[in-house]
Amino acid sequence: MPRSSTPAGLHDALRRELYFFTLYRVLEAALLALVLFGPAGALVGEPQHPLLGRVVATGYLLAALGLLLTGRRGRLETQAQWGIAADIVAATLAVHALPDSGSGIAMMLLFNVGAAALLLPLRQGLGMAGVAAAALIGEHIWTRLAHNAAERPLAELLMFAVSYLAVATLTHLLGRQMRSSQALAERRGAEAANLAEVSELIIRRMRTGVLLVDRDNQIRLANEAAMLLLGKDAARAPLDLAAPELARRLERWRRDGLSDTTPLRLAPDLPDVVPRFTRLLADSDQTLVFLDDTSLLSRRAETMTLATLGRFSASLAHEIRNPLAAISYATQLLEESQDIRDADRRLLEIVHQQTQRMNGIVENVLGLARREPAQPEHVELVGFVRRFVEDYRAGHPLENDTLQVAAAVPSVTALADPRQLHQVLTALVHNALTYGRLPGEPARVTLRVGAENGPQIDVMDRGPGIPEAVVPQLFRPFFTTSGHGTGLGLYIARELCHANQASLDYVPVPGGGSCFRIRLPAPHSLLPG
C-alpha cells in the first residue's frame, strides 16, 4: 500500500509488522548459520555443498541484519520486496546445499511469502509467491540435471507452489481486512475524541453553571459559568466553604429528595441563581449541580415577551392607528369650532395630547417589531450632527430650550447606518429635552462629537441627573419613571446601536446632569469612503 494513501496510524502499524518480520528473518538466518557452523549440523545431516552452504548462511545473515537496520527508513513496499527477494534466493541456495533439510527450508519460506503478501499489494504478493515456487522448481531441475536424480518428488514441489500462492492470497486478504478494521477503529476513535472535546467545550461554555460534587461535598469539576457564579478560588474549595447555603440545600435534597427552587445569592456582588440537582448515575454518589442565572432567565423572558409583542402589535397596527387618526382629526375639527367653551376646549386638548401619546406608543412598538438590519456606511459625524440639529429644530419647536453642537475635533469619521443613527439621536435628544431640565428652567442639551477612544457622540443635559438605583435598569424594556413614557425609547436606541456594532451607555456627569454616550466603530479600510 503506498505511503501517500495510507493514514499515519496505519502506516506506523505496517512499519511495526515489517520490523517484526525482519526480526524473524534474522532468526532464520541465525538458525541456518548455526546448522552450518555449529554442532547442530549433525542433526540434519552433512551438507551436499558445504562451501555453498556457508557462503549462503553468511550472506543471508548479513542481509538480514542490514534489512533490520534499514527497515525504519525508505518506502515500506521496497523494504518488503528486497526482504522477500533475499529470502527466496537464500532458501533456494540453502535447499541445494542442504538437500536433507529442503522440506524444512521450503516450509520456512512459506511463512516469509505470507508475511510479504501481508505488506504488499495483491499483485506483487502473488508475484513473489510465484517467484518462490519457480525458484524451488528451478532448483529441482538444477539438481536433477546435475545428479540425474532428485531427492524430492516433483509432486511435493507442486504442493509447495500451490501453498505459496494460497498463503499469499489468504494473508493479503486477512491483512486488508485487518487494515480496514484498524482504519475504521481509528476513525471511530477520532470521532469519539472529537465528540468528547465538543461535549467538554459545550459544558465549559454553557451559561448554566455546572458542578460535579462527590459524596464528601468536594467540588470535582466546574465549568466557566460556575466559576463566575462561585468565584475562581471558591470553585476549588469544598462546597461547604464555597457556598454553605447551596451545600445545605444539596444535603436536604440527598436526604428528602426535595429541591428548593427559591433564588439563591451565593455572594453579595453576584446574581441570584436557582440550583437544580441530579445524580451523575443511578447508583452514583456524585451529584451534578446546575446553577441557573436568574438574570439570564429574565432576559430570555423579556426577549420572548418582546417577540410576542412584536408579532401581536404588527397584526393590530392598522386597527389601532385608524381609530386614533379619526379621533385626532375629529379633535382638531372641534378645536376650530367657535361654539366650544373654554372648559371644553381644555378637555379637547387633553384628548389630543393623549391621542398623540397613544400614537407614539404604537410607533415605538412597531419600530421594535419591524426593525430592519443595519446598512453601515462612512459617516462624517460633525457634519451629520449639525444637520441633525437643524432638522430637529425645524420639526420640533424648542421655544426657550436650547440644542447645540460641540465638536472637539473638526472632523470625525465613523461607520454607521445614517438612518438608524438619526433615530437613536432623536430618541436621546427627546428624552434630554423632556427630562433633562431643572424645575422652572429651560432645558439645555449639547451634542458633543469626539474621538478620544474612537468615534463617539455624547448627548448631555443640565438636568437633575439619574439616581444610581435607576441606572442599572435604564435600558430595560418597559421601564420608565414617568407616567407618560412607554419605557421603550432607550431600549430601542441601544438595540439599534448594537445592530451597528456600536454601544450606548449612560455616563454620570460630575456636578449634575446626564450624558448618554454612543461609541461607534471606526471606518473599515475595505469600504468605500
VEXDREN-2710 file (C-alpha; in Angstrom, 1 decimal):
% VEXDREN-2710
k/r/px/py/pz
1/MET/0.0/0.0/0.0
2/PRO/1.5/3.4/-1.0
3/ARG/2.6/5.7/1.8
4/SER/0.6/8.7/0.3
5/SER/-2.7/6.8/0.5
6/THR/-2.1/5.3/4.0
7/PRO/-3.2/7.1/7.2
8/ALA/-0.4/7.8/9.6
9/GLY/-1.6/5.4/12.3
10/LEU/-2.0/2.5/9.8
11/HIS/1.4/3.2/8.2
12/ASP/3.0/3.0/11.7
13/ALA/1.3/-0.3/12.3
14/LEU/2.6/-1.7/9.0
15/ARG/6.0/-0.4/9.8
16/ARG/5.9/-2.4/13.1
17/GLU/4.8/-5.5/11.2
18/LEU/7.8/-5.1/8.9
19/TYR/10.1/-4.7/11.8
20/PHE/8.9/-8.0/13.4
21/PHE/9.2/-9.7/10.0
22/THR/12.8/-8.6/9.7
23/LEU/13.5/-9.9/13.3
24/TYR/12.1/-13.2/12.2
25/ARG/14.4/-13.2/9.2
26/VAL/17.4/-12.6/11.4
27/LEU/16.3/-15.6/13.5
28/GLU/16.0/-17.7/10.3
29/ALA/19.5/-16.6/9.2
30/ALA/21.0/-17.3/12.6
31/LEU/19.4/-20.8/12.7
32/LEU/20.8/-21.5/9.2
33/ALA/24.3/-20.3/10.3
34/LEU/24.0/-22.4/13.5
35/VAL/23.3/-25.5/11.4
36/LEU/26.2/-25.0/9.1
37/PHE/28.8/-23.6/11.5
38/GLY/27.7/-25.2/14.8
39/PRO/27.4/-28.7/16.3
40/ALA/23.7/-28.8/15.4
41/GLY/24.7/-29.7/11.8
42/ALA/25.0/-33.3/12.7
43/LEU/21.3/-33.4/13.5
44/VAL/20.3/-32.5/9.9
45/GLY/23.0/-34.4/8.0
46/GLU/26.1/-33.5/6.1
47/PRO/25.6/-30.7/3.6
48/GLN/26.0/-31.7/0.0
49/HIS/27.8/-28.4/-0.8
50/PRO/29.4/-27.2/2.4
51/LEU/31.1/-24.2/0.9
52/LEU/28.0/-23.0/-0.8
53/GLY/26.0/-23.5/2.4
54/ARG/28.5/-21.5/4.5
55/VAL/28.5/-18.7/1.9
56/VAL/24.7/-18.6/1.7
57/ALA/24.4/-18.7/5.6
58/THR/26.9/-15.8/6.0
59/GLY/25.4/-13.7/3.2
60/TYR/21.8/-14.3/4.4
61/LEU/22.7/-13.3/8.0
62/LEU/24.4/-10.1/6.8
63/ALA/21.5/-9.3/4.5
64/ALA/19.0/-9.9/7.4
65/LEU/20.9/-7.7/9.7
66/GLY/21.2/-5.0/7.0
67/LEU/17.4/-5.1/6.4
68/LEU/16.8/-4.9/10.2
69/LEU/18.9/-1.8/10.5
70/THR/17.4/0.0/7.4
71/GLY/13.9/-1.2/8.0
72/ARG/12.7/2.0/9.5
73/ARG/13.8/4.1/6.5
74/GLY/12.7/4.2/3.0
75/ARG/9.4/3.0/1.4
76/LEU/7.7/0.1/3.1
77/GLU/7.0/-1.7/-0.2
78/THR/10.6/-1.5/-1.3
79/GLN/11.8/-2.9/2.0
80/ALA/9.4/-5.8/1.8
81/GLN/10.3/-6.6/-1.8
82/TRP/14.0/-6.6/-1.0
83/GLY/13.4/-8.8/2.0
84/ILE/11.4/-11.5/0.3
85/ALA/13.8/-11.5/-2.6
86/ALA/16.7/-12.2/-0.2
87/ASP/14.5/-14.9/1.4
88/ILE/13.8/-16.6/-1.9
89/VAL/17.5/-16.5/-3.1
90/ALA/18.8/-17.8/0.3
91/ALA/16.2/-20.5/0.6
92/THR/16.8/-21.8/-3.0
93/LEU/20.5/-22.0/-2.5
94/ALA/20.1/-23.5/1.0
95/VAL/17.9/-26.2/-0.4
96/HIS/20.5/-27.0/-3.0
97/ALA/23.3/-27.0/-0.4
98/LEU/21.3/-29.0/2.3
99/PRO/19.0/-31.4/0.3
100/ASP/18.2/-33.3/3.5
101/SER/16.7/-30.2/5.0
102/GLY/15.0/-29.0/1.8
103/SER/11.4/-29.6/3.0
104/GLY/12.0/-27.7/6.3
105/ILE/13.6/-24.8/4.4
106/ALA/10.7/-24.7/1.9
107/MET/8.3/-24.7/4.8
108/MET/10.0/-21.8/6.5
109/LEU/9.9/-19.9/3.2
110/LEU/6.1/-20.4/3.3
111/PHE/5.9/-18.0/6.3
112/ASN/8.1/-15.5/4.6
113/VAL/5.9/-15.4/1.5
114/GLY/2.8/-15.0/3.6
115/ALA/4.3/-12.2/5.6
116/ALA/5.5/-10.4/2.4
117/ALA/2.0/-10.7/0.9
118/LEU/0.6/-9.1/4.1
119/LEU/2.7/-6.0/3.4
120/LEU/2.5/-5.8/-0.4
121/PRO/-0.4/-5.3/-2.8
122/LEU/-2.1/-8.4/-4.0
123/ARG/-0.5/-8.5/-7.5
124/GLN/3.0/-8.1/-6.0
125/GLY/2.4/-10.6/-3.3
126/LEU/1.2/-13.2/-5.8
127/GLY/4.2/-12.4/-8.0
128/MET/6.6/-13.1/-5.2
129/ALA/4.8/-16.3/-4.3
130/GLY/5.1/-17.4/-8.0
131/VAL/8.8/-16.5/-8.0
132/ALA/9.4/-18.6/-4.8
133/ALA/7.6/-21.6/-6.4
134/ALA/9.5/-21.1/-9.7
135/ALA/12.8/-20.9/-7.7
136/LEU/12.1/-24.2/-5.9
137/ILE/11.1/-25.9/-9.2
138/GLY/14.2/-24.5/-10.9
139/GLU/16.4/-25.8/-8.1
140/HIS/14.7/-29.2/-8.6
141/ILE/15.5/-29.2/-12.3
142/TRP/19.1/-28.0/-11.5
143/THR/19.6/-30.9/-9.1
144/ARG/18.1/-33.4/-11.5
145/LEU/20.4/-32.3/-14.3
146/ALA/23.5/-32.2/-12.1
147/HIS/22.9/-35.6/-10.4
148/ASN/20.5/-37.4/-12.7
149/ALA/18.3/-37.8/-9.7
150/ALA/16.2/-35.7/-7.3
151/GLU/16.0/-36.0/-3.6
152/ARG/12.3/-35.0/-3.5
153/PRO/9.4/-35.8/-5.8
154/LEU/8.0/-33.2/-8.1
155/ALA/4.6/-33.6/-6.5
156/GLU/5.9/-32.2/-3.3
157/LEU/7.3/-29.1/-5.1
158/LEU/3.9/-28.6/-6.8
159/MET/2.2/-28.8/-3.4
160/PHE/4.6/-26.1/-2.1
161/ALA/4.0/-23.9/-5.1
162/VAL/0.2/-24.1/-4.6
163/SER/0.7/-23.5/-0.9
164/TYR/2.7/-20.3/-1.6
165/LEU/0.0/-18.9/-3.9
166/ALA/-2.8/-19.8/-1.4
167/VAL/-1.0/-18.4/1.6
168/ALA/-0.1/-15.2/-0.2
169/THR/-3.8/-14.7/-1.2
170/LEU/-5.1/-15.5/2.2
171/THR/-2.7/-13.4/4.2
172/HIS/-3.2/-10.4/1.8
173/LEU/-7.0/-10.7/2.3
174/LEU/-6.5/-11.0/6.0
175/GLY/-4.2/-8.1/6.1
176/ARG/-6.5/-5.9/4.1
177/GLN/-9.4/-6.8/6.4
178/MET/-7.2/-6.0/9.4
179/ARG/-6.1/-2.7/7.9
180/SER/-9.7/-1.8/7.2
181/SER/-10.7/-2.6/10.7
182/GLN/-7.9/-0.6/12.1
183/ALA/-8.7/2.4/9.9
184/LEU/-12.3/2.1/11.0
185/ALA/-11.3/1.9/14.6
186/GLU/-9.0/5.0/14.2
187/ARG/-11.8/6.9/12.5
188/ARG/-14.3/6.0/15.3
189/GLY/-11.7/6.8/17.9
190/ALA/-11.1/10.2/16.3
191/GLU/-14.8/10.8/16.1
192/ALA/-15.3/9.8/19.7
193/ALA/-12.4/12.1/20.8
194/ASN/-13.9/15.0/18.8
195/LEU/-17.3/14.4/20.3
196/ALA/-15.7/14.3/23.8
197/GLU/-14.0/17.6/23.0
198/VAL/-17.2/19.1/21.7
199/SER/-19.1/18.0/24.7
200/GLU/-16.5/19.4/27.0
201/LEU/-16.5/22.7/25.2
202/ILE/-20.3/22.9/25.3
203/ILE/-20.3/22.2/29.0
204/ARG/-17.5/24.6/29.6
205/ARG/-19.2/27.4/27.7
206/MET/-22.7/26.8/29.0
207/ARG/-24.3/29.8/30.6
208/THR/-25.7/27.5/33.2
209/GLY/-23.2/26.7/35.9
210/VAL/-22.4/23.0/36.3
211/LEU/-20.7/21.5/39.3
212/LEU/-19.7/17.9/39.9
213/VAL/-19.8/17.3/43.7
214/ASP/-18.8/14.0/45.4
215/ARG/-20.3/12.4/48.5
216/ASP/-18.0/14.5/50.7
217/ASN/-19.2/17.8/49.1
218/GLN/-15.8/18.2/47.4
219/ILE/-16.1/20.1/44.0
220/ARG/-14.5/17.8/41.4
221/LEU/-15.4/19.7/38.2
222/ALA/-16.8/23.2/37.5
223/ASN/-17.4/24.9/34.2
224/GLU/-16.7/28.6/33.4
225/ALA/-20.2/29.8/34.4
226/ALA/-20.0/28.0/37.7
227/MET/-16.6/29.6/38.4
228/LEU/-18.1/33.0/37.7
229/LEU/-21.0/32.4/40.0
230/LEU/-18.9/30.9/42.8
231/GLY/-15.6/32.7/42.2
232/LYS/-12.5/31.0/40.8
233/ASP/-11.0/30.4/44.3
234/ALA/-14.3/29.1/45.7
235/ALA/-14.7/26.7/42.9
236/ARG/-11.6/24.8/44.1
237/ALA/-12.8/24.7/47.7
238/PRO/-15.2/22.2/49.3
239/LEU/-18.9/23.2/48.7
240/ASP/-19.4/23.7/52.4
241/LEU/-16.9/26.6/52.3
242/ALA/-17.6/27.9/48.8
243/ALA/-21.4/28.1/49.2
244/PRO/-22.8/27.0/52.6
245/GLU/-26.4/27.6/51.7
246/LEU/-26.0/25.6/48.5
247/ALA/-24.4/22.8/50.4
248/ARG/-27.4/22.7/52.9
249/ARG/-29.8/22.5/50.0
250/LEU/-27.9/19.7/48.4
251/GLU/-27.8/17.8/51.7
252/ARG/-31.6/18.3/52.1
253/TRP/-32.1/17.0/48.5
254/ARG/-30.0/13.9/49.2
255/ARG/-31.9/13.2/52.4
256/ASP/-35.5/14.1/51.3
257/GLY/-35.3/14.2/47.5
258/LEU/-36.9/17.6/47.5
259/SER/-35.4/20.6/45.7
260/ASP/-35.7/24.2/46.9
261/THR/-36.2/26.4/43.8
262/THR/-36.0/29.7/45.7
263/PRO/-33.4/32.0/44.1
264/LEU/-30.2/31.9/46.0
265/ARG/-27.4/34.6/46.1
266/LEU/-24.0/32.9/46.6
267/ALA/-22.2/36.2/47.2
268/PRO/-23.3/39.9/47.7
269/ASP/-21.9/41.0/44.3
270/LEU/-23.2/38.0/42.3
271/PRO/-26.6/37.5/40.6
272/ASP/-29.2/35.2/42.1
273/VAL/-29.2/31.6/41.0
274/VAL/-31.7/28.7/41.1
275/PRO/-30.0/25.4/42.0
276/ARG/-31.0/22.1/40.5
277/PHE/-29.6/18.7/41.5
278/THR/-29.3/15.3/39.8
279/ARG/-27.2/12.2/40.2
280/LEU/-24.4/11.6/37.8
281/LEU/-25.5/7.9/37.5
282/ALA/-28.4/6.0/39.1
283/ASP/-26.2/4.3/41.8
284/SER/-23.5/7.0/41.9
285/ASP/-22.6/9.1/45.0
286/GLN/-21.6/12.0/42.7
287/THR/-24.1/14.8/42.1
288/LEU/-24.4/17.3/39.3
289/VAL/-25.4/20.7/40.4
290/PHE/-26.9/23.1/37.9
291/LEU/-26.9/26.8/38.7
292/ASP/-29.4/28.8/36.6
293/ASP/-28.6/32.5/36.5
294/THR/-31.9/34.3/37.1
295/SER/-30.8/37.4/35.2
296/LEU/-30.4/35.2/32.1
297/LEU/-33.8/33.8/32.6
298/SER/-35.2/37.3/33.0
299/ARG/-33.6/38.4/29.7
300/ARG/-34.9/35.3/27.9
301/ALA/-38.4/36.1/29.2
302/GLU/-38.1/39.7/28.1
303/THR/-36.9/38.5/24.7
304/MET/-39.9/36.2/24.3
305/THR/-42.2/38.9/25.5
306/LEU/-40.9/41.4/23.0
307/ALA/-41.0/38.9/20.2
308/THR/-44.6/38.0/21.1
309/LEU/-45.5/41.7/21.4
310/GLY/-43.9/42.5/18.1
311/ARG/-46.0/39.9/16.3
312/PHE/-49.1/40.9/18.1
313/SER/-48.5/44.6/17.5
314/ALA/-47.8/44.1/13.8
315/SER/-51.2/42.4/13.4
316/LEU/-53.1/45.1/15.3
317/ALA/-51.2/48.2/14.0
318/HIS/-53.7/49.3/11.4
319/GLU/-56.7/48.5/13.6
320/ILE/-55.2/50.8/16.3
321/ARG/-53.9/53.6/14.1
322/ASN/-57.1/54.1/12.1
323/PRO/-59.3/54.9/15.1
324/LEU/-56.5/57.1/16.5
325/ALA/-56.3/59.0/13.3
326/ALA/-60.1/59.5/13.3
327/ILE/-60.1/60.7/16.9
328/SER/-57.2/63.1/16.3
329/TYR/-58.9/64.5/13.2
330/ALA/-62.2/65.0/14.9
331/THR/-60.5/66.7/17.9
332/GLN/-58.8/69.1/15.6
333/LEU/-62.1/70.0/13.9
334/LEU/-63.8/70.5/17.3
335/GLU/-60.9/72.8/18.4
336/GLU/-61.6/75.0/15.3
337/SER/-65.2/75.4/16.2
338/GLN/-66.2/78.8/17.8
339/ASP/-69.0/77.2/19.8
340/ILE/-66.7/75.3/22.2
341/ARG/-66.5/76.7/25.7
342/ASP/-63.1/77.2/27.2
343/ALA/-63.6/74.4/29.7
344/ASP/-64.5/72.0/26.9
345/ARG/-61.6/73.2/24.8
346/ARG/-59.2/72.2/27.6
347/LEU/-60.8/68.7/27.5
348/LEU/-60.2/68.6/23.7
349/GLU/-56.5/69.5/24.3
350/ILE/-56.3/66.6/26.8
351/VAL/-57.9/64.2/24.2
352/HIS/-55.5/65.5/21.5
353/GLN/-52.4/65.0/23.8
354/GLN/-53.4/61.5/24.8
355/THR/-54.1/60.6/21.2
356/GLN/-50.6/61.7/20.3
357/ARG/-49.2/59.7/23.2
358/MET/-51.1/56.6/22.1
359/ASN/-49.8/57.1/18.5
360/GLY/-46.2/57.4/19.9
361/ILE/-46.7/54.1/21.8
362/VAL/-47.8/52.3/18.6
363/GLU/-44.9/53.8/16.6
364/ASN/-42.4/52.6/19.2
365/VAL/-43.8/49.1/19.4
366/LEU/-43.9/48.9/15.6
367/GLY/-40.3/50.1/15.4
368/LEU/-39.3/47.3/17.7
369/ALA/-41.2/44.7/15.7
370/ARG/-40.1/45.7/12.2
371/ARG/-36.5/46.6/12.9
372/GLU/-34.5/46.3/9.7
373/PRO/-30.8/45.2/9.5
374/ALA/-28.2/48.0/9.6
375/GLN/-26.7/49.2/6.3
376/PRO/-23.5/50.8/7.6
377/GLU/-21.5/53.4/5.6
378/HIS/-18.9/56.0/6.2
379/VAL/-20.4/59.0/8.1
380/GLU/-18.7/62.3/9.0
381/LEU/-20.1/62.8/12.5
382/VAL/-19.6/66.5/12.9
383/GLY/-21.5/67.5/9.8
384/PHE/-24.1/64.7/10.4
385/VAL/-24.8/66.0/14.0
386/ARG/-25.1/69.6/12.7
387/ARG/-27.6/68.6/10.1
388/PHE/-29.5/66.6/12.6
389/VAL/-29.8/69.6/15.0
390/GLU/-31.1/71.7/12.1
391/ASP/-33.7/69.1/11.1
392/TYR/-34.7/68.6/14.7
393/ARG/-35.2/72.3/15.3
394/ALA/-37.3/72.6/12.1
395/GLY/-39.6/69.7/13.1
396/HIS/-39.7/70.3/16.9
397/PRO/-40.0/73.9/18.1
398/LEU/-37.7/74.3/21.1
399/GLU/-39.2/77.6/22.5
400/ASN/-36.9/78.5/25.4
401/ASP/-34.9/75.3/25.3
402/THR/-31.5/75.1/23.7
403/LEU/-30.0/72.4/21.5
404/GLN/-26.4/72.9/20.3
405/VAL/-23.4/71.1/18.9
406/ALA/-19.9/71.0/20.3
407/ALA/-17.0/69.3/18.4
408/ALA/-13.7/68.6/20.0
409/VAL/-12.2/67.9/16.5
410/PRO/-13.1/69.4/13.1
411/SER/-13.9/66.1/11.5
412/VAL/-14.6/62.5/12.8
413/THR/-15.5/59.6/10.5
414/ALA/-17.4/56.5/11.7
415/LEU/-19.1/53.5/10.3
416/ALA/-22.9/53.5/10.9
417/ASP/-26.3/53.4/9.3
418/PRO/-27.3/57.1/9.0
419/ARG/-31.0/56.4/9.2
420/GLN/-30.7/54.4/12.4
421/LEU/-28.2/56.8/13.9
422/HIS/-30.7/59.6/13.2
423/GLN/-33.4/57.5/15.0
424/VAL/-31.1/57.0/18.1
425/LEU/-30.2/60.6/18.4
426/THR/-33.9/61.6/18.1
427/ALA/-34.8/59.4/21.0
428/LEU/-31.9/60.6/23.2
429/VAL/-32.5/64.3/22.4
430/HIS/-36.2/63.9/23.1
431/ASN/-35.5/62.3/26.5
432/ALA/-33.0/65.0/27.3
433/LEU/-35.3/67.9/26.4
434/THR/-38.2/66.2/28.3
435/TYR/-36.5/65.0/31.5
436/GLY/-33.1/66.8/31.5
437/ARG/-34.2/70.1/32.9
438/LEU/-34.3/71.6/36.4
439/PRO/-37.7/72.7/37.8
440/GLY/-38.7/76.0/36.3
441/GLU/-35.7/76.3/34.0
442/PRO/-35.3/75.6/30.2
443/ALA/-33.6/72.5/29.0
444/ARG/-30.0/72.9/27.7
445/VAL/-28.9/69.9/25.6
446/THR/-25.5/69.6/23.9
447/LEU/-24.4/67.1/21.3
448/ARG/-20.7/66.7/21.6
449/VAL/-18.7/64.9/19.0
450/GLY/-15.3/63.5/20.0
451/ALA/-12.7/60.9/19.1
452/GLU/-10.9/60.2/22.4
453/ASN/-11.4/56.4/22.4
454/GLY/-12.8/56.1/18.9
455/PRO/-15.7/58.0/17.3
456/GLN/-18.3/58.9/19.8
457/ILE/-21.3/61.2/20.3
458/ASP/-22.3/62.5/23.8
459/VAL/-25.9/63.7/24.4
460/MET/-25.6/65.8/27.5
461/ASP/-28.1/67.8/29.5
462/ARG/-28.0/70.0/32.6
463/GLY/-30.9/68.4/34.4
464/PRO/-31.1/66.7/37.9
465/GLY/-29.3/63.5/36.7
466/ILE/-30.4/59.9/37.1
467/PRO/-30.4/58.2/40.6
468/GLU/-27.8/55.5/41.0
469/ALA/-30.5/52.9/41.8
470/VAL/-32.2/53.6/38.5
471/VAL/-29.1/53.4/36.3
472/PRO/-28.9/49.5/36.1
473/GLN/-32.5/49.4/34.7
474/LEU/-32.3/52.3/32.2
475/PHE/-32.1/50.2/29.1
476/ARG/-34.6/47.5/30.2
477/PRO/-37.7/47.4/28.0
478/PHE/-40.9/48.9/29.5
479/PHE/-39.0/50.5/32.4
480/THR/-39.9/54.1/32.9
481/THR/-40.0/56.6/35.8
482/SER/-42.6/58.8/34.0
483/GLY/-46.3/58.3/33.8
484/HIS/-46.3/59.4/30.2
485/GLY/-43.4/57.2/28.9
486/THR/-43.5/53.8/27.3
487/GLY/-40.2/52.5/28.6
488/LEU/-39.1/51.5/25.0
489/GLY/-37.2/54.5/23.8
490/LEU/-33.8/53.8/25.4
491/TYR/-34.2/50.1/24.8
492/ILE/-34.8/50.5/21.1
493/ALA/-31.9/53.1/20.9
494/ARG/-29.5/50.6/22.4
495/GLU/-30.7/47.8/20.2
496/LEU/-30.1/49.9/17.1
497/CYS/-26.6/50.8/18.3
498/HIS/-25.9/47.1/18.8
499/ALA/-27.1/46.5/15.2
500/ASN/-24.4/48.9/14.1
501/GLN/-21.7/47.3/16.2
502/ALA/-21.9/50.4/18.4
503/SER/-22.6/50.8/22.1
504/LEU/-24.8/53.1/24.1
505/ASP/-24.0/53.8/27.8
506/TYR/-25.0/56.2/30.5
507/VAL/-22.1/58.3/31.8
508/PRO/-22.7/60.3/35.1
509/VAL/-21.7/64.0/34.8
510/PRO/-20.0/65.5/37.9
511/GLY/-21.9/68.5/39.2
512/GLY/-25.3/67.4/37.8
513/GLY/-26.7/66.5/34.5
514/SER/-26.7/63.3/32.4
515/CYS/-24.7/62.0/29.5
516/PHE/-25.6/59.2/27.1
517/ARG/-22.5/58.2/25.1
518/ILE/-22.6/56.5/21.7
519/ARG/-19.4/54.7/20.7
520/LEU/-19.2/53.9/17.0
521/PRO/-16.8/51.7/15.1
522/ALA/-14.1/53.4/13.1
523/PRO/-14.4/53.2/9.3
524/HIS/-13.2/50.0/7.6
525/SER/-10.4/50.4/5.1
526/LEU/-12.2/48.0/2.7
527/LEU/-15.4/50.0/2.5
528/PRO/-15.7/53.0/0.1
529/GLY/-15.3/56.4/1.6
END
